[in-house]
Every structure is written in structure tokens, then in C-alpha cells.
Amino acid sequence: MGVRPALPLLALAGALACARPAPVEVAPPAWVPLFNGRDLDGWVPKLAGLELGEDPGRTFRVEDGVLRVVYDGVESFDGRFGHLFYRTPFARYRLRVEYRFTGEQAPGAPEWAWRNSGVMLHSQAPESMAVEQAFPVSLEAQLLGGDGEGRRPTANLCTPGTEVVMAGEVVHEHCVDSSSETFHGDRWVTVELEVRGGDVLRHFVDGRVVIEYSAPHLDPNDPDARRLLEEGCPPALEQGYIALQAESHPVEFRRVDLLPLD
């Protein structure tokens, strides 16, 4: 029997060697709900004066698909500032919250906290907070409601234990107003917060940038931040926890969504 030429096999081998896999379509990042609309799964409360996880007055609760901050279980606010932490730290993301203020402020609360709440970004771990500590070391996107008359912007920046850079200068003021409009009454407001590690951070209201800053870092003059530095935490803030604030006025969140970046 004669031997067949090897050319067809060689041609086939060459075809296989030059083959390229079909392109795989990668889905773009999608918004992930951090609040599931049913319960507080994935979240843990920390109230000043109480151990992590304790919330006897049910300050944070879910009712009718809404995450609520309420004070019907306490006779007096008594300085019990609270924060509801999500369980996972993040570094580069966009956070979207829909909130509204309702009802009356808790008895015994400071006047400055009227229709005042916030979203904490790049926060220290909740386990690292002192029992009596009122605010975590973090960057706060301050949420304010209007009084029906004057200007009171929302999505401002406050800096408990931290500092940032704006226009090339370190900002030492505790709170800096944004350029947002004022939202009076109990209407729902949408705020988005863009966090890119230790680089630029931006606050959006209705799709418009209302404040921008960069280079967040621990403030060595703040006692809580100084303790973190002494424990070996790096000065620059490049990641951290997200927390919703309970600052004495009832507030509701019907959406808390996160979009991973990069």
C-alpha cells in the first residue's frame, strides 16, 4: 500500500496553530443593591455608648421596603449618634442613595442636627471604634433637608478625623458646603458618590457634580485618627467602610446601590 502525502495533515496543523478563540463579551459592571429592601442583612449598627451590634431602640429598621432611621423607641436622644455599617470595605465605586427626611427630631437632640444625616465613606472599621465614639473617622457626604425658607444644600462634605485637598490646598474646615440646590419638605432626593480610592472623590445631585476633592488622609490632630495612626493605619485613605448615619432626625433610605469602578 502506498503512503499518502502528509500535506493535508500539515495544512490542518497549520490551520489549528493559527486559529484564534472567538472574542468573549465581558458584561459591563452593574449596580449592586447593598440594601435588599427586606431586612438589614449585611449591615451592623454602632451607636455611641453601646457595643457594636447593639440597637435596643431599633433605631435602624426596615418597614414597607424602606430602611428607616427612627427614634420612637427612646425618650431622649441622649447623644446616641449612630451609624449602620455595611459589612464589606470598598475602594473604587459609585454609590447611589435615595433618601428623605420625615417627622420630628428626637427629643434632647442638638439644633444643628435637625434634618441632618449622612453617608460615611472610607470609614474606619466599625470594630475599631471606641464604645463612646460618636462618629467614625471617615469622609461624610452630609445630607441636609431644607427648612422651607433659606438655602441649605445637601451632599456637603464633613471630615470627622480626616482632611482632604481642594484646589491644591488642604482643607481644615470640618464641613464644606456643596453647590446643590435646597430640598424642602419630605421629598425623595437622589445622591451619587464617586469614590476612586485615594484619588478624586465627587458628590453628584441629580446627575450634577456639586463638590469635588482629593487626597483624603487622616488628621493627626484628631484624637480618634491619631489612635489609628498609632495602631499602624496608613495616613492616606484609599479604601474603607460605608455607613448610613443616625443623627437624631428620622430619615428613610429606599435605595442604596453600589457600582464597582475599574
N, C-alpha and C positions, 0 to 999 in steps of 0.2 A: 504494500500500500504506500502510495506517495505521501510526502509530508506537505501539509497545506502551508502556504505562506503565512508568516507571523504578522504581516502588515495590518490586518484588521484588528488583531489584539493590541498592537502598538497604538493604532489610531484610537481605539477605545480607551486605553490607558491615558493617552494624551488628553482626551476629552474629559476624563474624570479629574485629571490633575488641574485642568483649567476651569473646572466648574466653580461657581460661586453660590453660596447659600442665598436663598431668597431673602430680601430685606424684611426685617421684623419691625412692625409698627409698635412703638412704645407709647402707651397712653400718657397724656399729659397729667401732671399732678391734679388731684381732685380735692375738693373741700371735704374735710372730715369733721363730723359733728363731735365735739367734746362733751356736749350735754345731750343726752339721748331723749329728753322730753318725758321720761317716765320716773327716774329716780336719780340719786346722787352717786351712782356707780362711777368710780374713777376719781371721785373728789373727796377731800378730807378737810374739816373745819379746824381753824385755830383761832380761838378767842382769847383776848388779853385776860390774864388771871386764871386761865384754865389750861389743862393739859391738851396736847394735840388729840383731836378726835372728839373732845367733849363739847356738846352743844345742848345743855339741858333745856333751854328755852326754845329749841328748834328754830333758831334764827334763820338758818338755811333750810328750805324745804321745797318740795315740788308739788304743785297743785294745778290741776287743769292744764297740764302740759307746759307749765311755766316754772322756771326756777325763781323762787321768791326769797327776798330778804325781809323779814318781818319781826316785829317786837311785841306781839300780843301776849307773849309768854313771860314778859318781865314787867315789874312795877316801875323800875327806873333803869336808865341806860347804864349808869354807874361806870362810865369809862370803858365799857367792854367792847372795844373796837375788834372787829372780826374779819377774817379772810378765809375764803374757801379755795383751797389749792387743788389744782389738777395734779394727778399722780406722777406725771412724766415731765422732765425738763425738756426744753426745746432751744434751738439756736437760731435757725433761719426759717421764717414762716410769715404768713399773713394771717392775722386773727380778725374775725368778724363777729361783732356782738350787736344784738338788738336789745335795747333796754328802755325802760320808762320809770319815772318816779310816780309813786302813788301815796295817798293817805297823809297821815300826820307824823311828824318826827317823834321819836321816843321821848318820854319824859326825862328830864335831867340831862339832856344832851347839849353840847355846845352849839351856840347860834351859827358858827361858821360851817357846821356840818349839815345844815338844812339843805335838802335836795342835793346832797353831795355823796358821791360814791366813786368807784374807780376800778380799773383793771391793772393789776400789778404785772410787770414784765421783768424778765431777767432777775426774778426774785431769788433770795437765798432759800435753801431747802426748809420746808416747814419744821422738820425735826431739829434744825439748828437754832430756832427762835427760843429766846428765854421765855419762861412762863408769863411774866408780867409785860413782855414786849408788846407794844400797841401796834406797830407797823413793821412789816418785814423790810429789810434792806432790799431795795428794788427801784425800778422806774415805774412811776404811776401815771397811767393815762387817766387823768381826773375827769369824771363825768359830773356835770352840773346841770341843774334844771333852773329855768327862769322863774322870776318872782312876779311876772305879769307886767312889769314896767321897764326896769333898767336892763342894761347889757350884762349878760352872764354867759360867756362862751363855754363850750364843752370840749372834750378831748384835749384839755390842757396837759402840761407836764408838771408833775411834782416829783421830788427826788429824796425820798427818805433814805438817808445814809449813802447817797450817791451824788455824783456830779456828771455833767455832760459838757460837750463843746457845741457852741452855736456861733456862727460867723467867725470861726477861728479863735474864739475866746472861751475859757472855762466859765461856766455859769455857776454862780454861788447862791443865787436866789432859790428858795425852796420850791416855789411854783412860778411857772411862766404861762401866761395866757396864750391860747391859740387864736387864730383869726376866724374861728367858726361863728356862725350866727347863734342867737339865743333861742332855745326851745322852751317855750312856756307851756304850762299845763301838763297833762298826763299822756302826751302823745309818744308813740314809739319813735326811737331815734336809732339810726344805724351808724356805727363807728367801725372803721377798719384800721388795724395797726400793723404796719410793715416793719419787721424786725430782721435785720441782716447781720446777725452775730454781733461783733463789736464795731461794726461799721455804721452805716446810716440807719436811723430809725425814723419813720414817718407816721403821722396820725392823719387819717382821712375822715371827713364827714361828708356824707352824700357824694362820695367819689372825688372830693377835692382835698388836696393836701392843705392842712391847717397849721401844722407845726412840723419842724424837721430838726434833728440834732444827730450828733455822732459821738464816738469815743466815750461811751459810758464807763465809769470807773467808780470804785469805792472811795468814799470820802474819809480820809484818815482822821479828820477832826470829829467824826461822829462816833460815839461810843460803841454802838452796835456794829458798825462797819469796822472799827478798829479791832474789835474782838475777832471778827472773821479774818482780818489780816494777820493777827497774832496766831490764829489757828492754821495758817498756811494757805488761805484762799488767795488766788491771784488778784492783783488790783484791777485789771481790766475785766469788764463784764462782757462775756461773749456768749453766754447761754444762761438759762435759769428756768425757774418755775413761773407758771401763770396762776394768778389768783384773782377772784372776784371779791370786792370789798363790801363790808357791812359797817357803815359809818354813822348809824343812828337814824337814817331816814329810810322808810320802806322803798325798795326798788325791785323791779322784776326784769329777768332776762329770759327772752323766749328763744334766743338763738346764741350759741357760742360755737363757732366753726373755725377750723384751722386749715390753712392751705400750705403744705410744705413748699419751700423755695429751694432751688438749686439741687 
